[in-house]
Amino acid sequence: MDIRRIAGIVYTAATAIVVAFQIALVLGAPWGAYAMGGAYPGQFPPEMRVAALIQAGILLGFAGIVLARADIALRTWEHVSRWMIWVVVAFAALSLALNLITPSAGERMLWAPVALVLLVCSLLVATGQKP
């Protein structure tokens, strides 16, 4: 298995964890201190639950792009994944930056390492050569 496929699998697994966290917030988990800079400790208010649901959807789309670009799944997305992978990389870089500067120490400790993994994996998929 080549590095692109391994990175694609790791990216998707890490994204699944983030999506599960977002869905838990949508369903009322009291983990708001670990998201959005800790601005909503406890349960998210309704409008933030909608935002968490939207973010989960975006992340699932990004995972699809990574899977397509890594030749793991969604091969019909191959053409669009050529340029969309760079959107994924940019989002991962922005996510890492925001998780490093968040005022929430818990969010920094929990999500900055995950954001770093997502950035490295998306870069490996974006820059890797197809076999």
N, C-alpha and C positions, 0 to 999 in steps of 0.2 A: 504494500500500500504506500502511495507517495505522500509527501508532506502536505500537499494541498488537501487531500482527502482526510488525513488525520486532523488537520487544522479545521476543516469543515465540520467534522464530527464533534470536535471539542467546542467549537463556536456554538453549534446547535445545542449541545448539552448545557453549556453555560447559559445560553439564551432561554432554554426551558426553565431553568431555575429562576431567572429574572421574571419570566412570564408568570410562573406559579406564584411568585411574591406579589406581582401586580394584581393577579386575580384574587389572591387572598385579601389584599387591600380593598378591592371592589366589593368583596363579600363581607367586609367589616372587621377584618383582623386589626388588632390595636397596635399596628407597627408603623404608624405615621412618623414616629421619630427617626425612622431609618429611610425616609424618602422625602423628596422635595425640600431638602435642607432642614428637615425636622420642624418645618413650619406648622405642621398639623399633628402634634403628638396624640397618640391614641388612635381612634378610628378616624378615617378620612371623612370630611363632609361630602354630601352627595355630588357636588360639582367636581371634587377631586377624585371621586370614585369613577366618574365618567372619564376624566383625564387618564387615570390608571388603566382603564379598559382600552382607551385609544392607544396608549403607549404599548400595551400588550399586543394589540393588533399590528402596530408598526413593527415591533420586534419579531413577530411571527413572519411578517413579510420579509424582513431582513434575513432571517434564518433561511427562508426559501431561496432568496437570491444567493446566499452563500452556498447552499446545497447544490443549486444549479451550476454555479461557477466552479465548484469543486467536483463536478461530474458525479454527484452522489444521487441526486433526485431532481425532479422537475426539469427534465432536459428540454422541454418546450420553452423554458425561460432562458435558455442559453444565450440567445441574441441580446436580450435586454440586460442580462447579468453582466455583460462585458463592460457596460458603463455604470450600471447601478451598483456594482461592487464598490465603486469609489464613493458612492453616497453612504454605503454601509461603513466604509473605513472612516469617512469624515465624521459620521455620527458617533462612531466608537471613540474617535479622538476627542470630540467635544464632550462626550460622556465621561471619559477619563478626567479631562480637565475640570469639569464641574464637580465630579466626585472627590477630586483632590482639594478643591477650595471650599467645599460645603461647610457651613458652620456646625453641622451635626457630626460630632466625633464618631458616633456609632455608624452613621452612613459612610463616612470616610473609611473606617476600618472594614466594614462589610463589603461595600460596593466598589471601592477603588481597585482592589485586586481583581475583581470580576471584570471591571471595565478594561483593565490592562490585558487580561486574557482575551477579551473580545477584540481589542485593537490588534494585538499580535496575530491572532488567528485570522482576522479579516485581511490583514496585510499579507500574510502568507498565501491565502487563497487568491488575493488580487494579483500578486506578483509571481505566483508559481506558474511554471510551464505545464501545459497539458502534455500528458504522455503520448 
